[in-house]
Amino acid sequence: MRKSESFKRIIVLLFDFLGICMYAAVFAWAWFAVYYPFLHNYKPGKTGVTGMGITYVFMGHVFILVVYFLLLFFFLNTYGGLRIGYLKPIDVFLSQIFALLLGNFFMFLIMTIIRATYEILPIVPLLGVWIVQMAISFLWAFITNVIYMRIFPPRRLLLVNGEYAADDIISKFDTRKDKYTIVKKINISEGIDKVYEECLGDYDGVIIWDVPSQYRNGLVKYCYGRNIRIYVMPKITDVLLKGSSQLHVFDTPVLLLREYSIKIEQRFIKRLLDILISLLLIIITSPLMLIAAIVTKLYDGGPILYKQVRCTKDRREFKIMKFRSMSVDAEKDGVARLAAKNDSRITPFGKFIRACRIDELPQLFNILIGDMSFIGPRPERPEIIDQYMEEMPEFAFRTKVKAGLTGYAQVYGKYNTTPYDKLKLDLTYIENYSLWLDLKIALLTPKILITPDATEGIEDDQITAKKNS
């Protein structure tokens, strides 16, 4: 018999708590062995004068360790480092790398403020703490995943599909065979009564994939009423309704979908932050941009920048700027195409700057002048938008807001995510917008720089991310 969800949650929380305790224990060693003696023995203008600095009683030490514990919990939760059994072990590990780095960084700032001097605390011990924590994290992520898999084997699922082939959704679930196993597939054309009967079989859940609304609604109610777990792939309308506001002006719930999603005060703050942060980053990254420009020019003598027409809010066209990563004649046939896997048009240095996202740095100037924002749907080329809209007119919905350097679809999708799925991700961002969501996406973006799946190219025989059929 399958373990209850409450038991599963207890196991995961126990794993999370033990993991944070181990990371905090490594910091506690550095605190008592290095940083507290350093603070305690410090006297302004001198060093090594015992008793002239800060003295903590027991509760003072407890306070420092609790603050560190809470910092780790916040960043681990934000990055997904606590999602053992939900994310792949490597994703948990990568998430924890960034969370531990930020937790240690902010704790270093707190200790520096406590000291209240112009001298900087030694940072090498804290780097050592981070390295030890990473080693623990690597082992912990994989060990806990093995234990989790032993206790909770993959769920056995029934797939119910409609008119379109189910190959795409099956391939997605097959990437997580550690969590899901599709044991049978049934098409809605076999009859709704037969589908209902099949749902009562020996399965741990039902996947509803592209089932017409008149059948899907009844199927959801049928499964829900019998406590059957349901995995529903949302349609565009579902995503829009999820972001709606609920009104209570009558004695029945009313869902309000606005013609605009980002309020005027949110747009003002968003634009102000775009200007300030882009100016700061341009100054900080200017040496890196100079090096990239020189190497690009020296490689083949071609232009440094690659300018391309893209669409932003309301499909207004602008020229996006990137460091050129492809050969000069990459599109000599005049056909707009996305980068494919092992694309021969990409130069050796281009592969490096694309992998590190250095090629995107000139877009800071696009943000500064207002063509783009830091967070928003990635801008597409007009001709590619036209191709997508031939089969999916709703693709224009993503241009309700200004295009972004990074976005929801970049964090939760991949480079080769299909246009339909990309649209649903971007609409999730647009319809659920908040400044906190922008901050969360900004925090999660560095993780995708080292996540292989995020940069996976399209197939060699494709021009756009639209799957060939």
Long-range contacts (C-beta under 8 A, 24 or more apart in sequence): 2-204, 3-151, 3-152, 8-85, 8-151, 8-152, 11-148, 11-151, 11-152, 12-82, 12-84, 12-85, 12-148, 15-84, 15-144, 15-147, 15-148, 16-76, 16-82, 16-84, 19-82, 19-96, 19-137, 19-140, 19-144, 20-69, 20-72, 20-73, 20-76, 21-69, 22-136, 22-140, 23-72, 23-100, 23-103, 23-133, 23-136, 23-137, 24-65, 24-68, 24-69, 24-72, 26-129, 26-132, 26-133, 26-136, 27-65, 27-68, 27-104, 27-107, 27-129, 28-65, 29-129, 30-125, 30-126, 30-128, 30-129, 31-61, 31-64, 31-65, 32-61, 33-125, 34-122, 34-125, 35-111, 35-121, 35-125, 36-61, 38-121, 38-122, 39-111, 39-114, 39-115, 42-115, 42-117, 44-117, 54-114, 54-115, 67-107, 67-110, 68-103, 68-107, 71-102, 71-103, 71-106, 71-107, 72-99, 72-100, 72-103, 74-103, 75-99, 75-100, 75-102, 75-103, 76-100, 76-103, 78-440, 78-443, 78-444, 79-443, 79-444, 79-447, 80-444, 81-137, 84-141, 84-144, 84-145, 84-148, 85-144, 85-145, 85-148, 85-152, 85-179, 86-179, 88-176, 88-178, 89-141, 89-142, 89-145, 90-141, 91-451, 92-141, 92-145, 93-137, 93-138, 93-141, 93-142, 94-447, 94-450, 94-451, 95-447, 96-134, 96-137, 96-141, 97-134, 97-137, 98-443, 98-446, 98-447, 100-130, 100-133, 100-134, 100-137, 101-130, 102-443, 104-129, 104-130, 104-133, 145-178, 149-178, 154-178, 154-179, 154-180, 154-181, 155-179, 155-180, 155-181, 155-204, 155-205, 155-229, 156-181, 156-183, 156-202, 156-203, 156-204, 157-181, 157-182, 157-183, 157-203, 157-204, 157-205, 157-206, 157-207, 157-231, 158-182, 158-183, 158-184, 158-185, 158-186, 158-198, 158-199, 158-201, 158-203, 158-205, 158-206, 158-207, 159-184, 159-185, 159-186, 159-206, 159-207, 159-209, 160-185, 160-186, 160-187, 160-188, 160-195, 160-199, 160-206, 160-207, 160-208, 160-209, 160-211, 160-219, 161-185, 161-186, 161-187, 161-188, 161-209, 161-210, 161-211, 162-187, 162-188, 162-209, 162-210, 162-211, 162-212, 162-215, 163-210, 163-212, 164-210, 166-209, 166-210, 168-418, 168-467, 169-207, 169-209, 169-210, 169-233, 173-207, 182-207, 188-212, 188-215, 192-218, 192-219, 195-219, 196-222, 199-223, 199-226, 199-228, 200-226, 200-228, 203-228, 204-229, 205-229, 205-230, 205-231, 206-230, 206-231, 207-231, 207-233, 208-232, 208-233, 209-233, 234-424, 236-394, 236-397, 236-423, 236-424, 236-427, 239-424, 239-427, 239-428, 239-431, 240-427, 240-431, 242-428, 242-431, 242-432, 243-427, 243-428, 243-430, 243-431, 243-432, 244-431, 260-400, 261-400, 261-401, 261-430, 261-431, 261-433, 262-401, 262-430, 262-433, 266-433, 266-434, 266-435, 269-435, 270-373, 270-375, 270-435, 270-438, 271-370, 271-373, 273-374, 274-367, 274-368, 274-370, 274-373, 274-374, 275-368, 277-374, 278-364, 278-365, 278-367, 278-368, 278-374, 279-368, 281-364, 282-364, 282-365, 282-368, 285-361, 285-364, 288-358, 288-361, 289-323, 289-361, 289-362, 292-323, 292-353, 292-358, 292-359, 292-361, 293-323, 295-349, 296-323, 296-324, 296-349, 299-347, 299-348, 299-349, 300-327, 300-328, 300-347, 302-327, 302-328, 303-328, 305-362, 308-381, 309-381, 309-382, 310-379, 310-380, 310-381, 310-382, 310-403, 311-379, 311-380, 311-381, 311-382, 311-385, 311-399, 311-403, 312-371, 312-372, 312-379, 312-399, 312-402, 312-403, 313-399, 313-400, 313-401, 313-402, 313-403, 314-399, 314-400, 315-382, 315-385, 315-396, 315-399, 317-382, 318-366, 318-371, 318-372, 318-379, 320-363, 320-366, 320-371, 320-372, 320-379, 321-362, 321-363, 321-365, 321-366, 322-359, 322-360, 322-362, 322-363, 323-353, 323-358, 323-359, 323-361, 323-362, 324-350, 324-359, 325-349, 325-350, 325-351, 325-353, 325-354, 325-359, 326-350, 335-463, 336-381, 336-383, 336-384, 336-463, 337-462, 337-463, 337-464, 338-384, 338-415, 338-416, 338-457, 338-458, 338-462, 338-463, 338-464, 338-465, 339-415, 339-457, 339-458, 340-457, 340-458, 340-459, 340-460, 340-462, 341-456, 341-457, 341-458, 341-459, 341-460, 342-457, 342-460, 343-457, 354-455, 355-449, 355-455, 356-449, 357-449, 360-405, 363-405, 364-405, 367-405, 371-402, 371-403, 372-402, 372-403, 372-404, 372-405, 373-401, 373-402, 373-403, 373-404, 373-405, 374-404, 374-405, 374-406, 374-438, 374-442, 375-404, 375-405, 375-406, 375-407, 375-429, 375-437, 375-438, 375-441, 375-442, 376-401, 376-402, 376-403, 376-404, 376-405, 376-407, 376-429, 377-401, 377-403, 377-404, 377-407, 377-408, 377-409, 377-426, 377-429, 377-430, 378-403, 378-404, 378-406, 378-407, 378-409, 378-410, 379-403, 379-404, 384-464, 387-464, 387-466, 388-419, 388-464, 388-466, 391-466, 392-419, 392-420, 392-423, 394-423, 395-419, 395-423, 397-423, 397-426, 397-427, 397-430, 398-422, 398-423, 398-426, 398-427, 398-430, 400-430, 401-430, 401-433, 406-441, 406-442, 406-445, 407-441, 408-437, 408-441, 410-445, 410-448, 410-454, 411-441, 411-444, 411-445, 411-447, 411-448, 414-453, 414-454, 414-455, 414-456, 415-454, 415-455, 415-456, 415-457, 415-458, 415-465, 416-456, 416-457, 416-458, 416-459, 416-465, 417-465, 418-465, 418-466, 418-467, 419-464, 419-465, 419-466, 422-465
